[in-house]
Structures are given as C-alpha cells and as structure tokens.
Amino acid sequence: MTPEVHYAKLGEAHIAYQVFGSGDLDLVYVPEFWHSIEAQWEEPRFAAFLRRLGSFSRVICLDQRGSGLSDPLPLGERPSLDLGTDDVRAVMDAVGVSRAALLGVAGGSMISALLAATVPDRVQALVLLNGMGRVTATPDYPWGTTPAFEARVMADLSNGWGRGALADILAPSEADDPAFRSWLARYQRLGASPGEVIAQRRMIQDVDIRQVLPAIRAPTLVVHRRDNRLISVGHGRYVAEHIPNAEYVEVPGADHLPFLGDSEAILVPIQRFLTGAISPADERRALVTLLFTDIVGSTDHAARLGDRRWRTLLEEHNAIVRGELERYRGRELDRAGDGFVALFDGPGRAVRCALAIKHGVRRLGVSLRAGVHTGEVELLGAEIEGIAVHIGARVAALADPGEVLVTSTVRGLVAGSEIAFIDRGSRALRGVPGRWRLFAASALIPTDSS
C-alpha cells in the first residue's frame, strides 16, 4: 500500500512528504534535487528498497520544492542548498521530529551534510550515499566531471528529459529494458519539468561543500558504488576522508540508482550503522554563517551631523538592520558602535540580508560595507568563539564602500541562487593564516528594499 501524501507548510509553500515504517529510529530520506514520492512506489525494486529501510526505521520521504508533488519555485527563484535544507527542516517539524538520522542520496547528500554541520542538534546520524564534495572537476578535485561530460548531460536533459534521459549513466544494468525505461521516463516527468531539472543541474555544477565536511560532528557513514558512472568513486573516498571519524563502505556495481543491482550490499551496512550504538555528537560546535556590517566614514558623518542628528540616524540605521535580520532569520550577536554582527543558519540568507541592508540604508545618505563568512564555531550560550569570527571581521574590513564581500566558502554554498559574484582575488587577512579568495556579491534579482 502506497503511503499517504501529506504537506508541510513553509510560509506559503507546500512541501509534499510521506511517512512509513515502524522502527524506533526516525530516518529522513533526502533524495536528488528532482524526485517523485509518487513514482518511487511504481518501480518494484525502488519500493522494496524503501520498505527495507522502513523495516528498521520510521522513514520520512519528501519532494523538495521545484520537484514532484511539492510547489514549484516562485517565478525567478532558483534552486539552492538553503532551500533544500529549509524543506527538510519544515518536513521534520510537520512530522514532529526534533532529531533524526539523514540518508542523503547524491545531490541530497549535499543538503544532508550542510544540515548536519549547521544544525547538529537535529541530526542524530548521517548516511551519505553516492555523495560528493562538488560535482565538477577542479585542479585540486580531479574526480569531478569534465566540461564535455557536463555538455552531454545538459544536452540530454534538454532533449530527452521525460523519455528516460541518461539511462545508460543512471542505470547501465537496466538501460536496455523497455519496462524500466518506461518507468524512468515517468519518474523523470513526475519529478521535474525539463526547465526545472536544467536549473537544478546548473546550480549543482557550481556548488562546493568541501569546506563543510570537516565541521560535521554527527556519526557518519559514507557508502559509494565502485563503478558509478555519474558520480565516480573518488567523490565518496574524498568525502569519507574529510569528515571526522567517518566510516566508509565501498560496494560493487555501476548503477547510480541504489535500488538496482545488489541493493543489499548498500542496505546491510546502513542498517548496521543506524541500529548500532551511535555516540552522540558534540552539539557545542556548529557551522554557521556570520555577517559583519559597518557604516563607512562614521566618524566624519558624526562630526558633520552633530551628536543629536547622528544619534537619530544611527537609530534609523539600526531599525533597518534589525528589520532585515528578522526577515532573513538572522540572529543579532553583537553591536559595536555603528556595526552589527549577526549569525545565520543559511549562507544564502546571510548574503541576501547583507544586500538588503546595503540598499536599505542608502536613503539615510550613508554607505555600508559588509563581510560574510561560513565557518565552524563553538557555541557558548548566546555567544560564539572560533577563528571563523575573526575571518568574518577581517573580510568586512577589506570590503570597499557599498560592497558585500564574501569568502570562497560562502560562494560555493550559495551557487545557483539569485546572487552574482565578482572575483576579488586572493587576499591576506590580518592575523589569519594563509590567503583567502574573496568575492563581491550582488543581487541578480533586486531585493525588495532596493
């Protein structure tokens, strides 16, 4: 019997999900960026794979916004990791689950890794199946795809999506079976439109979560198919090596879809890992995004305006900043004169907030500089400590008037969103080891307050 479809609300958006299984453990199955919780039950092997998970856990499946039965993304909004993590948390809240294990598959592994690093109190354990640190190759990440491979993928998505596109890569063992190709075509059509899946692929081509991996403290299992044609095994080995104390299991097979081939080779280690004694993670450390803002030339402004008028302007500035922090779910940590320090659980929201503040204070006749960095910190009640705090402050100090400057870590995590970046080169940060690649952020889609 197919599980009933429910909807979680996130603002005005509806996110479709299902709950099934009877185990004591809550397990959130985080799929690819495109998925259909409806079509997954129409393929007997996929259904058997899911029911096997449900034999030892209560499984929560979802369609992210822009896929399956969930609402499409608003016109002009692009898919992003921030949206994916928001959807998973909204579904957990709707089910009443405060803490769960996450099983992230391929693109879903990126969302799951980011959640485990940013909200450790909600992630009991982490399983990354055919996961990756990024998709495309770089000189220091040779396992990624080549430009020629990505050109082939984009052509197939454009010309063959909804007709079993990429079957030879996703499921080489079943690519010639007409019945399977018919189901795969339907799964694709119900999972996403051609335009949606192309936007998703473009987004994931630029996403980079490598800096997130060392911040994960949840017990982690990485499982990867040895001859996977879509996500090569080097990805899995890299991910396991860079997550502290991660366990790695490499299984035979070339099918990317985990329910094909010897699925038991995947399911057995997952069951063993999730039903064993899982040590609690250190929830005092988390990956956060920090925003630092500062009014340019504040001393000159104060001297020109006088104390009373300057105090009035500061109050108006503070109201604008706090309004945008509330809008983008930022938490004010500190105020130093005319500057703010704020914490966010999503890097995209932090950058959009900085851009909105920058535009909002223009009417006051002042210019703002801002810096944004994502890094690991130690949570000490309402306060935080760690090198990430110093990095964020140094980045803000290097920003030009009217500029929102971000580190390469932030850029890699918000790829695909409505934010554009201009490379500002490699810079030394005072008191911080090494050199840091910095980028100036701007909005592709104007903010409401611009």
N, C-alpha and C positions, 0 to 999 in steps of 0.2 A: 504494500500500500504506500502510495506517494505521500510524504509528509505535507501537512497543510502549510500554505504560504502565509506569512504574517508580514506586517510592515512596521518598521521603526521610523519615527519622525525625527528629523534633524532640521530645525527651522521649518520651512515649508516643504522640504524634500522628504520623499518616501523611499526607504531602503528595504528591499524585499529580503526575507530570510526564512529559513526553515530550522526546526529543532527536532532531532530524533536520537534514538539510542537510549541506553539505560544504565550506563556506567556511572560511577561516583565522580569521575573527573569531567569537568567542563572543557571541551575542545572546540576552538573556533577554527574552522577550515577556511583559510584565506586563499581564494583562487587567483588565477590570472586576472589581469585588468579587464578582460572580457570573459563572461561566463554566463551560464543559464542554469539556475537551480531547478528549472522545469525540465530542460532537455537532458540533464545529467542522469535522470532516472530512466530514460528511454533506452540507454545503452546498458545491456545486462551486466557487462563487466564493470562499468562505472558504478552501477547501483550496488553490485556485490562489494566493491572496494569501499564504498561509503558505509554499507551495513556492517562491514568488518570493523571499521573504525567505531561504529555505534555499539559493537559488542563489548567494548571495554570503556566507553566514554559516552557522555551526552554531547552530541555533535551539533554545532551551530554553523550553518552554511549561509552565505549571503551573496547577492549580486550587488556589486558596487554601483554607485551612481554612474550612469552612462552605459550600463550593461544590463542584460537580462530584463527582469521584471521591475527593476528599480527605475526611478525617474531619470530622464535624460539630464545631462548637464545643462544649466541655463545657457541661453544663446550667448556666445562669446567667451564662455568659461572653458578652460582647458583642463584635462585630467592632470592630477598631480599626486605625489605621495601624501601631502597634507589631507587631501580629500579622502584618500583611501583609509588613512588612519582614523579620520573622523567617522567614517562609515562603520568601521569595525567597532569603535567605542560606542557609537549610537546603538548598534545592534546588541552589544553586551548589556548596555543599560536597559534596553527594552526587555530583554530576557531576565534581567535581574541578577546578572552575573558580575560580581565585583572583581573577580580574579579568575583567569582561565589559562590553559595552555593554548598556544597558537601553532597551527600547522600551515605554513606558508609555502605555496607552490609557485615556483618560477617568479613571475612578477610579484605575486603575493608574498614571496619571501622578503622582498624589499620593504613592503609595508609592515610585515611582521617584525623584521629586525629593527625598524625605526620605532615601532611601538614598544618593543622590549627595552630599548635604550632610553626612551623618553618618559615612559610611564611604568617603571619597573614594579610598582606596587600592584599593577593589574595583570602582569604576565607571570604565571606560575612556572612555565617551562616553554621552550621554543624548539620547534622542529622545522628545519628548512630543507625542502625537497626540491632538488634541481635548481638551487638558488644561485645568486651571483652578486658580486660587488658592484658591477656595472655591466652593461651589455656590450658596448663597442670596445674595440681594442685601443690601447694606448701603448707607448713605449715601455711603460712600467706595468702594463697589464695585457700581456700578449694573448690571453685566452679569449678575448672578446672577438666579436665578429668584424669582418673586413668591410670596407665600403662596397665591394662587389656583392657580398652576401646580403648586405642591407638593401642594396638596389634591387636584388632579386626578390627579397621579402616584400618590399614596398610595391613592386610590380604585381606580385601575386595577390597581395591584399587588394590592390586597386582593380584587378581584372578577374580575380577568381574567388573573392570572399563570398561565402554563402553557397559555394559549389564544391567545398572540400579543399580549399586552397591549402598548400603546404603539407598535404597529407604525407608526402614522402619524407618530410623532416619530422613532423609531429608523431607519425605512427608508421615507420617503414615496414613493420611486420604485417600491417593490415591495409596498406595503401592500395593494394590491388583488389581488395574485397569490395564489391559493389554495395553490399548492405552496410558495411562500415562507413564507406564514403558518403552514402546517403544520410546516415545519422550525423556524421561530422559536418556535412553541409547544413543540416537543420540546426545543429548545435551552434554553428557559427552565425546563422541568420538570427536565431533567438538570442544569442549572446551579445551581439553588437552590430550596428549598421556598418557598411564599408567606411563611411566618413569617420565614425567613432573609433573604429579599430586602427585606422591610419593615424588619427590624432594620438591614440594611445601609444602606437609604435614610435612616432616621432618624439613623444615625451620620453619614453624609456631609453631611447638612443642616447640621451644626454644625462640621464640620472646617474649619480655616483654616490653609493653609500659606504664606500670603503672606510671613511673616517668614523662611521657609526659603529662598525664591528667591534673595535676594542672596548667600547663603552657598554657592551651587553654583559650583564651580570647574571641573567637567568640561566639555569641549566639548559644547555643547547645540544641538540643532535642535528648533524648535517648528513643528509642522505643524497647520493647522486648516482645516476646511471652512467656507467663507464663509457659507453659509446654514444651518448646523447648527441644528436645531430644539430639540435637547436642551441643548447647551452652546454658547451664542452665541459668535460670533467675537470679541467683546470680551474673553472669557476668554483666548483664545490671544494676542491682542495684548498684554494686560497681562502674561501670563507671560513672553513674549519680552522685553518692555521691562525686566523686573525681574531677569532672570538675566544676570549679567555676560557680555557678548560673545556672547549667544545669537543664532543665525541664525533668521530667521522666514520661513516659506513659507505663503502663504495659497492654498488651491486651491478651485476652484469645486465646487458641489454642496451638497445639503441633507441627504443621508443621514448619519446619525451613524455607522453601521456602515461601517468604512473599506473593506471589500472590495466594497461596492456602488458603482454609478456608475463614474466614471473613477478606478479604483484606481491606475492607472499614474501619475496626477498626484501621488499620495501616495508610491508606491514609488520613483519615479525620484529625487526629492531625498533620500530616506532612503538609498538605495544609494550615491548620490554622496557623501553626507556620511560614511557609515560606512566606505566603502572608500577615501576620500581620506586625505591625510596629517593625522592627528589629533595635535595637540600635546598633550603630557602636562599634566595639571592639577597645580596646586600642592597636594601632599598634606600640606603642613605646616599647612594651615588646615582646620578641620572644624567642623561644627555639633554641639555636644554639649549634654547636659543636666547641670546642676550642682545638687547637693544640699548645703545647708549646715544643720547642726544645732547646737543649743546647749542646755545644761541651764539652765532658768530658776532664778535665785536661787542659783547655785552657791556664791557666797561665803558666803551665810547658811547653806547646808547644811554647808559645810566647817567653819564656826565652831561650829555646833551639834553636829556629829558628832565633831569632833576629827580629827587627821591620819590616824590608822590606819584608823578606820571609813570616813572619806571616801575614802581610797585604795582600800579594798575595794569600796565602792560604785562608784567610777569603773571599776574593773576589770570588775565585772559589767555596767555600762553599756556599756563598750567591747566586751565579748563579744557583747552583744545587737546592737549596731550592726553589728559585723563579720559576724555571722551573717546578718543581713538583707541586707547588701551582697552577700554571696556568693549568697544565694537569688535576688536580683533582678539579678544580673550587674552590680553597681556596682563601681567601682574606687576604693579609698581614695587620695586625693591628699595629704591633709594632716590633721594633728591640732593643734589649738591649745587646750591645757588640756582642757576638757570638751566641746569642739566637734569636729565632723568636717566635712571637705569631700570629696565623692565625685563621680565622673564616671560618666555613663551614656550609652549609645548609643540609648536609647529613653526619651522623656519619661514615658510611662505607667508604666514600671518604676520610674522615679525617684520619682514621686508615691506609688505603692503601697508602695515601700520606706520612704518617709518616714512614711506612715501606720502601717505595721507596726512601725517603730521606736518611734513615739509610743505605741502601745498596749503594746509590749513592756516599756518602761521604767517603766510605771505601777506594776508590782509592786515596784519599788525605792523607791517613795514620792517620785519626782521627776517634774517636768513638763518637757516638751521643746517648744522652738519650732523651726520648720524653714522654710527658703525654697528654692524650686525655680525655676530659670530655664533656658531653652534659648536659646543664642546661639552665635555664631561665635567661636572661639578660635584661637590659634596654638599648635601642638603643638611643644614643645621637649623632646624625650625624654620623661622621666617627668613633666615639668612643663608647665603651660599658662599662657598670658598672654592678656589681652584684656579689654575693657570688660565682657564677659559675666560675668567673675569678680566684678567689683565690684558689678554689678547683683544677682547672686545673694546676695552677702553683705548688701547693703542690704535686700533683700526679707526675709531671715531676721531681720534686726534689727527689722523692723516687725511681725513676727508676734506675736500675743498668746500667753500661756502655753497650751500644749496645741494650738497651731494650726499647720497646714501651709499656708503662703501661697505662691501661685504667680503668675507673670506671665500676661498675656493670651496670650502666645506659647505657653506650655505648655498652657493651656486649649484653644486652638484645635487643638493637635496630638493631644490625647487625647480629643476629643469622641467619644461613643459607648461609651467604656469604662465599667467599673463604678465610676466616680468621679463624685461630685456636686460642684458648685461654688457658692459663695455670693459674690456680687459685693461686694467691699470698697471699691469706688470707685477714683478716680484719686488717686495719691499721688506726691509728690516724693521722689526717692531722693537722699540726700546725696551730692554730688559727681558726680551723673549728670545729663546734660542732659534736659530735658523732664519730662513727667509720665507715670506708668506705671499702667495698670489692673491691679489685683491681685484675686485670688480666693482664698478659703479652700476647701481641698479636704477632702472626707470620703468614706468608702467607702460606696457603695450596698450592696455585698456585704461583710460583715465580713471582716477579714483573719484568717488562721489564728491569729494571736497575740493577737487581741482577746478 
